[in-house]
Amino acid sequence: MSALSTTLLAFSMSTDAFAASLSKGACLNAPRFTCALKTGLLFGVVEACAPVIGWLLGLGASQVIQDWDHWVIFTLLLLLGGRMIYAGLRPASDDDRVPISNGSTKWWLIIATAITTSLDAMAVGIGLAFMSVNIWIAALAIGAATTLMATIGIMVGHRMGSALGQRAEIIGGLILAGIGCITLYQHLTEPALF
């Protein structure tokens, strides 16, 4: 996986957290940077751990389905991308706008949101087990991108609202689906080694 693919993957994985952070930031009058950074770091750590867990789960299966692993990667990324696009096209509900105050942050709620938004990264980690990828670099990139995007989301959410987050999810979904299509194309067009 190239540096560009890793970067695109990292930022596409951060769009769920960005959308959630924008929604949370939209509920705040003037969020403090320290609160936004703590939230971003929490999202980033959870999002960095998720692909490693998925990768470990996928390692066991990678030897069994080695001949058609490109179809697994393609299907996983296409389904995840499609889900993200669907979520981005769906109208925002009141459930997406749970208030977080600067004084009494509901950390249990932020942790639950971080875990929920990281499930996609776990599924991507399963797909990465079938590719020649340094999982530690990929996980670090995903965590760093998520920390950055979630922090920005909290800080600008009160000005821009959650509409921007929905567009970001659509873009992230398109990127994931695109990576899946490129992976499938590369595997189907590479010359046979026999």
C-alpha positions in Angstrom: 0.0 0.0 0.0 1.5 3.3 -1.0 1.9 6.4 1.2 -0.9 8.1 -0.8 -3.3 5.1 -0.3 -2.4 5.0 3.4 -3.1 8.8 3.8 -6.4 8.5 1.9 -7.4 5.5 3.9 -6.6 7.3 7.2 -8.6 10.4 6.4 -11.5 8.4 5.0 -11.6 6.4 8.3 -11.6 9.7 10.2 -14.8 11.1 8.5 -17.2 9.3 10.9 -15.4 10.8 13.9 -15.3 14.2 12.2 -19.0 14.1 11.5 -19.7 13.1 15.1 -17.4 15.8 16.4 -19.0 18.4 14.2 -22.4 17.4 15.5 -21.2 17.6 19.1 -19.4 20.9 18.5 -22.6 22.3 17.0 -24.2 22.0 20.4 -21.5 24.1 22.1 -21.4 27.9 22.3 -17.6 28.3 22.4 -15.7 25.0 22.9 -12.3 25.2 24.5 -9.3 23.9 22.6 -8.3 21.6 25.6 -11.8 20.0 25.5 -11.6 19.6 21.8 -8.1 18.1 21.9 -9.0 15.6 24.7 -12.0 14.5 22.6 -9.9 14.3 19.5 -7.2 12.2 21.3 -9.9 9.8 22.6 -11.3 9.3 19.1 -7.8 8.9 17.7 -6.7 6.3 20.2 -9.8 4.2 19.8 -9.7 4.6 16.0 -6.0 3.5 15.9 -6.7 0.4 18.0 -9.6 -0.8 15.9 -7.7 -1.7 12.7 -5.1 -3.6 14.7 -7.8 -5.7 16.3 -9.4 -6.3 12.9 -6.0 -7.1 11.4 -5.4 -9.7 14.1 -8.8 -11.3 13.4 -8.1 -11.2 9.7 -4.7 -12.8 9.9 -6.2 -16.2 10.8 -8.5 -16.1 7.8 -6.0 -14.7 5.3 -4.2 -18.0 4.8 -7.5 -19.8 4.2 -8.9 -17.5 1.6 -5.6 -16.4 0.0 -6.8 -17.1 -3.6 -9.8 -14.8 -3.4 -8.7 -12.3 -0.8 -9.0 -9.4 -3.3 -12.7 -10.1 -3.5 -12.9 -9.9 0.3 -11.1 -6.6 0.3 -13.2 -5.2 -2.5 -16.5 -6.4 -0.8 -15.6 -5.1 2.6 -14.5 -1.6 1.4 -17.4 -1.4 -1.0 -19.9 -2.2 1.8 -18.3 0.2 4.2 -18.0 2.9 1.7 -21.7 2.4 0.7 -22.7 2.6 4.4 -20.8 5.8 4.9 -22.4 7.3 1.7 -25.8 6.3 2.9 -25.1 7.8 6.4 -24.0 11.0 4.7 -27.1 11.2 2.6 -29.5 10.4 5.5 -30.9 13.5 7.1 -29.4 14.3 10.5 -31.5 13.3 13.5 -31.8 14.8 16.9 -30.0 11.6 18.3 -26.9 12.8 16.4 -26.8 16.0 18.4 -26.1 15.0 22.0 -24.9 18.0 24.0 -21.4 18.1 25.5 -20.7 21.1 27.8 -17.2 22.4 28.4 -17.7 22.1 32.2 -19.3 18.7 32.5 -18.3 16.6 29.5 -20.1 13.3 29.3 -17.0 11.2 28.6 -18.9 7.9 28.7 -21.0 9.2 25.8 -17.9 10.3 23.9 -16.3 6.9 24.5 -19.4 5.1 23.2 -19.4 7.4 20.2 -15.7 6.7 19.5 -16.2 3.0 19.7 -19.2 3.2 17.4 -17.4 5.2 14.8 -14.3 2.9 15.0 -16.2 -0.2 13.9 -15.5 0.7 10.3 -11.8 0.9 11.0 -11.9 -2.6 12.6 -13.6 -4.0 9.4 -10.9 -2.2 7.3 -8.3 -3.8 9.5 -9.6 -7.2 8.6 -9.2 -6.3 4.9 -5.7 -5.0 5.6 -4.7 -8.5 6.8 -5.1 -9.7 3.2 -2.7 -7.0 1.8 0.9 -6.3 2.2 0.5 -3.4 4.7 2.5 -2.4 7.7 -0.5 -2.3 10.1 1.3 -0.2 12.7 1.9 2.6 10.2 -1.7 2.3 8.9 -3.1 2.4 12.5 -0.9 5.3 13.5 -2.0 7.2 10.4 -5.6 6.5 11.1 -5.3 7.5 14.7 -3.4 10.8 13.8 -5.9 11.7 11.1 -8.8 11.0 13.4 -7.3 13.0 16.3 -6.8 16.0 13.9 -10.2 15.7 12.3 -12.2 15.2 15.6 -10.4 18.1 17.2 -11.2 20.4 14.2 -14.7 19.1 14.2 -15.4 20.1 17.8 -13.8 23.5 17.3 -15.7 24.5 14.1 -18.8 22.5 14.7 -20.6 25.3 16.5 -20.1 27.5 13.4 -20.7 25.1 10.5 -23.1 22.5 12.0 -23.4 18.9 11.1 -24.1 19.3 7.3 -20.4 19.5 6.6 -19.9 16.3 8.5 -22.4 14.5 6.3 -20.6 15.6 3.2 -17.3 14.4 4.7 -18.8 11.0 5.3 -19.9 10.8 1.6 -16.4 11.7 0.5 -14.9 9.2 2.9 -17.3 6.5 1.6 -16.3 7.2 -2.0 -12.6 7.0 -1.2 -13.1 3.6 0.6 -15.1 2.3 -2.4 -12.4 3.6 -4.7 -9.6 1.9 -2.8 -11.6 -1.4 -3.0 -12.1 -1.0 -6.7 -8.4 -0.2 -7.3 -7.3 -3.2 -5.2 -9.6 -5.6 -7.2 -8.5 -4.1 -10.5 -4.8 -4.6 -9.6 -5.3 -8.2 -8.5 -7.3 -9.1 -11.6 -4.9 -7.5 -14.0 -1.6 -8.7 -12.5 0.0 -11.4 -14.6 -0.2 -15.0 -13.4 3.1 -16.2 -11.7 3.0 -19.8 -13.1 
